[in-house]
Amino acid sequence: MTKKIYFRPVIPLVVSLMTGLYLGSRVQDHRSWIYIVVCISTAVILWAVKEKKTVFVSPLILFAAMGYLSIQPWVAPEFSPHHIIHHVDSYPIKIAGVIDTHPWKNANRKKFLLQTETLRVNNRSLHVTGKIRVTFSGKGPDLFKGDRISFSSKIRSVRNFNNPGGFDYKRYMAFKKVWGTSYVSGDRVFIEERDSNEGIQLIITSARSKIAHLIDTTGEGKQQNVLKALILGDKNSISPDLRDAFNRAGVGHLLAISGLHIGIVATAAFVFFRFIFSRVNLFLFKAWTKKGAVILSVIPICTYGLLSGMLPSTQRAVIMVIVFLMALLFEREQDTMNTLAVAAMVILVVNGVRLEIIYPPIDFFDKKHSQRWRNINNNSLVVRVSFGYKSFLFPGDIKTRAEEELVSIWGDRLKSTVLLAPHHGSRTSSTKGFLGKIAPEIVIISSGWNSRFKFPHLPVLRRYRDNRCQILVTARHGAIIVSTDGKVLRVKSTIGT
């Protein structure tokens, strides 16, 4: 029975996860019981692994419980005292924040999501969190994702029309973590700071803009808007009449980048690379013409997915094609249903967790020869992970100069709940300005017992204490386990204090 059900092992787990998501969206306020279910299911699975027993029900229950818990931050959110939702439906106030999405055009208006940072109320500046959707009409400055702007407006709560069977707009916005809307004239929007990020996101944005401009300059007519939808996933310029025409013809799905488009790119890339490798004796001798083509085909597939915006339909197609290619690479039998289940699992699990590689900048190596401080430590990969209202910063072994550059690039966007101390708490890192931008609640220092380097250094510990951080040191507390549901952090040390 178990072997029959788990013939395609991902499918029953995905079904369980989706069941949990559905139950969590319909029935809330049972998290305590679900946590107990997670503990019991996990214990049963661990016991079965230890005893080399086969279990069937426990994994399904565990995934259903995980699905239930993972959707709670959206359907039953618990807002912090500083959340923007506490200021909706009040009087006009000055709002400042960072544009979180690429502005899109709707008729004669532009819309974008704003990650709020401060409100100016009665000559007092209040720190706030949370997103709002901003609509501005008329002429205004050219805005881009990452720009810090300010304007005065009233924040309205998100409401439904409450028509029977109508679209649940409030729920839709909640899943985007948007809890208010604002309307403002374009000439009243002020740019406080342009985005100075030089990472992969800027490269993608620049490439999309250049391709859109190239399409716009090819002539006049509706074909430009269709091309932008097919290549960039930008359907905002398609008129309702043209969209209806596509739907009546039964080809409306062509405007949404999905399996067909990714499949065409994958096939063309695979055939091209295989043709090239079949004419290289080394690849023929090693029997690597097909495998080499598989590996290189992943590059154009991912590039096209990123250029098109990586919407859920595109994510699903990219994952499925890559799984299919990996089956060719490792010479395994391809199973369509299992591939679809893997794609569903990745989308369900990954969406909601945001991972950003924020350092080093793309010109790091160009400057390495002229700036000696760009050494192996200052070349560390700096990663910021966020989920819900909580975030984690992993700065590697960067030192003072790299911290200063990171602050100049990212500024207040470095703010994180948990910081893994750079360079094990060395005095050469954790500068005052760096900590001021991060403002961590918890600092975890990875250091060995009686380290010959004397990590962490006392001046660094004083800086952390001055910032009122909770300090955890692996030399004293052992492994530190931090978990979160996006609202509450749970910290556990393996050997106590």
N, C-alpha and C positions, 0 to 999 in steps of 0.2 A: 504493500500500500504506500509506504513512505517513498520507496524508489520510484513508483509510478507518479506520485504527486510531484516529486522533486526531480523528475527527468529534465525539466527545464527549471533549474533552481531559483532563478531570479524572479520568474513569473509569480509564484505564490507569495513571495516576499513583497513584491510591488503591489499586488492586490491587497495584501494586509495593510501595507503602508497607506494606500489610497483609502481603504476602509476607515482607518484611524483618522485620516484627514477629514473625511466626510462626517464622521461622528463628532469630531472636534469642532467642526463648523456649525453643527446643529445643536449640540449639547455642551454647555460650558460649566465652569465652576466645579469640576471634579478632579482637579490636578492632584490633590493629595492621594486619592485612591489610585490614580493612574501611576503615580510614582511608586506606590507599593507593588502594583502589578509589574512594573519594570524590574524592580528588585527581585521579586519572586521568579519571574521568567529568566532573568539573567542567572540567578542562582541555580535553577534547574538545568540550564544549558551548560554552565560550568561543571556541574556535577556529572552530567552526561559525558562531557569531554574527558573528564578525569577517569570515569569508569568505563569509557569507550562504549557507551550506549548510544542508541539511535533515538533521537527525539523528533517529533513531528509538530506538535501543537505549540510548544513554548516559543520557537522562533516566530511563528505567525502572530502569537499574542504580543510578543515583544515589539515587532515592527508596527502592529496596529497601535500599541500604546505610544510608541515614538511618533507616529503620525499624528495622534491626538495632541500630544504635548507640543509638537513643532508648529501647529497652526494657532495655538492659543495667543501668542503675542499680537496677532492680527484680529482675531474675532473677539477676544476678551482682553484688550490691552490694559495695562496698569501704568498710568502716566506719572512721571516724576513731577515734583512741585514746580520745576522750571519749564515744563512743557508748554508749547505754544497754544495748546487747546484751552488753557486757562485764561486766554486773552481774546477769545473769539466773541463776536457779536457785541463788541464794546465800541468805544469811540475811536476815531482815526488816530493812529500812532505812527511814529517813524520806525520803519522796519529795515534791518540790515541783515544780509546773509550772502551765501554763495550759491550761484546757479548750479543745480544738481543734474540737469539734463540739457540736451541740445534744444534750444528754442525751436518750436515748430509753428508754422503759419496756419491759421484757420480763418478763411475769408480775409478781412482787413485787419485782423488781430494776430498777435503773437502770444504764445503761451509757453510757460516753462515751469519746472518745479524748483523751489527755492529752499535750501537748507538754512533755516533761520539761525541767527547768532545772537543778535541783540535787539531790544526794543527800547525806544526812548519814550518814557512815560513820566509826565510831570517833572521834566528836567532831570530825570534819573535814568541811567542806563541799566537795563536788566538783561542778564544773560539768559537766553532761552534755547530750547532744542525743539526739533520737530520740523516737518516739511509742510509747506503750503504751495498751492498752485497759483501762479500769478498770471494774469491776463492784462496785456497793455495794448492800447489802440493808438492810432495816429503815428506820426513820425517820432522816432526816438533813436537812441544810440544802437549801434550794432552790438548785440550781446552774444556771448559764447559760454559754453559750459566751463565752470571754474572761475568766472568773473565774480568779484565781490561788489555788490550793488547796494544802494539804499533808496528808499522812497517812502512817502507818507500815504497811508491808506487804512481802511478798515478791514479787519480780518473777519470774514464770514464763516460760519460753520458749514460743513458739508451736509446737505439735506436731500432727501428724496421727494419726488412728486407724490408718492404714496398712491399712485393709480394701481388698481388691481392688475396683477400680472406684469407690471411695469419693471423697467430695468432698475436694479438695485445699485444706484450710483454711489451711495454712501459706502456700501460694502466694497465696491470696485476701487474707490479711492483709498479705503482702509488697507487694502492689500498692496497698494503703492506707498503706504505709510504717509498718506497725505491727510491732514486733519483740519485744513482750512483753505479758504480761497480769498484772493485779493484782486481788485481791479484798479488800474491806474493808467493815466494818460502817459504816452511815451515820453513827452517832454519833461515829465516829473521823475523820471528814472535816472539816477546818477551812478556812474561807475566809480567806485572807490578804489578798486585795484584790479588790474588785468591779471588773468591767470598766467603765471610764470612757469607752470609745470612743463617740463620738457620730456616727459615720459612717453610710453607707447600710446596713451590716450590722445596726446597732441598729434602724434604722427597719423593716427587713424582719422582724427577729425580733419586734419589738413588734407589728407588724401581724399576723403569724402567731399570736401568743399571743392577741391580742384576737379574731381570727376563731375560733380554737379554743374560746375561752371562750364566745363567742356561740353556737356550735354546741352546746356542752355544756349550755347553759341553755335550749335549745329543748324539752327534755323528756327522757324516758328511753326507752331502747331501742337496738337495733342500728343504727338509721338515722343516729345521730350519728357513729358510727365510719366508716360508709360515706361520709358527707358530708365528713369530714375527709380521707379518702383521695382523694376526687374533687376537692376544692378545694385542699387543702394538701399532697397527696402523702404524708400521714402514715398508714401502714398498720399501725402498731404496736398499735393498739387493736382491730384486727379479730381476732376469735377464729378459731382453726383450723377450727371447724365452719362458720362463715360463709364463710371463704375456700374451703373445700372445696365448699360449695354453689355459689358463683360458678363454680368450675372445672368442676363437673359440668354446669352449665347452659351451659358454653361461653362465658361472658362474664367470665372471670377477668381478661382483659386490660383491662377497664374500670377496674380498681382501680389501674392504673399509668398515670399521666398521660402521654399521648403525642400522636400525630397527631390522633386524634378530638377530644380535649379542646381542643387548641390550635386546631384547625380551626374548632370551634364558636365559640370566642372571636374568632378572626380574621374569620369570616363575619359575626357579629353586629356587630362593631366597624366593618367595612367598609360594611355596609348602613346602619348608623346614621349614620356620618359622610357617606356619599354622599347620604343623604336630607337631611341638614342643609345640605350645600353646594349641592345642587340648588335650594335656595330662596334662595340668595344670588346676586344679579345679577352681582357682581364675579367670582365663580367660574364662573358660566355664561358670561360674556363672554370670560374667559380660557381656557375649556375645561379647567378644573382641578378639576372635581367629582370625577372618578375619582382623579386624582393626589393631590389633597389628602386624600381618604379613605384612600388607600394610606399616605401619610406618617403620619397620625395613628393609623392602625390598629396601627402598630408599638408604640405606647406601651402599650395594654392587653395586647398579646401578650407583651411582655417583662415587664410587671408580673405577669401571671399565672404566667409561667415562673419568676420569682424567688420569688413567694409559694409556689409548689409545690415548691421545693427544687432546681430545675434538675438533676434526675437525667439520666443519659445519654439516656434515651428522650425526655425533655422537651427537652433540648438539641437533639437531632436534629430534633424537630418544629418548634421555634422557628426554627432556622436554615433549614429547608426552606420554611416559610411566608414568612419574610422574603425569601429568595431569589426565591420566586414573586412576592411583592409588588413587589420591585425590578424584575422583568421587566415587570410592568404599568407601573411608573413610567417606565421608560426605553423602553417600547414595543418590547420584544424578545420573540421567540418563546420560549415556555416549553417546557423539555425536562425531563421528570420524572426520567429517569435521571441527567442531569447535575446536577440539583438535589440528588438523593440523594447523589451523589458529592461535591458541595461540602460538604454537611452532614457526611459521613463524614470528609472531609479536615480540616475545622475542628475536629471533636471529637478526632480523632487527634493533631493538631498542638498544639492549645491545652491539652488536658488534660495535667497534669503541670507546667505553668508557672502559677504563682500571681501575679496582679497585684493589688495593693491600693492604692487611693487613700486615703491616711491623713491628708491635710491639704489645705485648711483644714477646720475643723469646720463643721457645718451652721449654727451660729449666728454665723458670722464676720461676715456682713453686718449682722445685727441689732445687733452691738456696734461696728460700724465708726464710727458717728457719735459714740459716747461714748468710744472708745478710739482716739486719733489714730495710734498705732503700727501699726494695721491698714491699712497702705498697700499699694501695688501690689506691692512686693517681698514683703512678709509675707503676701500673698494668693496666693503661688506654689503651684501644684499639687505636692504631695509624693507620689511614687509609690515603692512598694517592690515589687520583682520577685524572686521566689524560684523556684528549680528544684533539686530534690534537696536537697543540703546546702549549696548556695551561694545567696547573695542579694545584691541590688543596691539601693542607696537613691539616689533622685534628688530632692534637696530644693529644686531651683530656686534662687531668689535670697533665700530667707528669711534674716532677721537674728536678733539675740539674742532678742528677745521671742517671736518665733514659735518659735524653737528651744526656749525654756523651756516654752511651751505644749505643743509636740509631745512633749517629755519627760514632762510631767505627764499627758498623755493615754495615751501608748503605753509609756512606761517601758522595761523590758528588751526589749520586743518590737521595738524599733528595731534591735536587733543585726543587722548586715549585713556581708557579706564585703567588698564593694566600695562605696565612697562616692564619688559625684561631688560635689566640694567645693561647698558652698553659696556663692552670690554670688562665684564665681570666686576664692575664697581671700581674700576681704576680711576685714580685722580685725574687722568688725562681725558676723561669723558664726563658725561652728566653735568654739563655746564649749566649755570643758572638760567641763561636765556633759553636753552634747550628744554629744561624742566618746566620753565614758565609757560612755554607753548603747549607742552604735553599735558600738564596739570594732572598727573596720574593719581588715582586713589590708592593703588597697590603697586609696589615695586618688588620684583623678584630678582634676586642676585644669585647667579650661578657661580659658585666658588667651592674649592676643595677645602677639606679640613686642614687647618694649620698650613695653608698655602704658603709656599716660599716667596710668593709675590705679595703676601699680606693683604690679599683681596678679601673683602672690600676695604678701601682706604677710608680713614676716619673723616676727612673733609667731605667726601662724597656722602657718607652716612648723615653728616650734619645738614647737607643740602636737602636730602630727602626728608629729614625730620622738619626742617624749616618749611617745607612744602606740605607738611602734615600727611605724609604718605605712610601707609602701612607697609612695613619692610619685612620681607621674608627672604632668608638666606638658606640655600640648599645645604651648606655645611652644617647648619644647626637644625633645620627643619626637615631635611631629606627632600625627596621628590615633592614638588608642589603641584597639586591637581586643581585646576580652575575650570569650572563648568558654568554655563549660563543658558538661560532660556531667552536671552535678549533683553531681559528686564532686571533680573537679580543675579548677582555673582555668588557662586558657592566655592569657597576656597578650603582645601584640605591638605594638610601636611602629613607625610607618612611616618615621621618619628616624633611628632609633637613639638614642643618648644625646647 
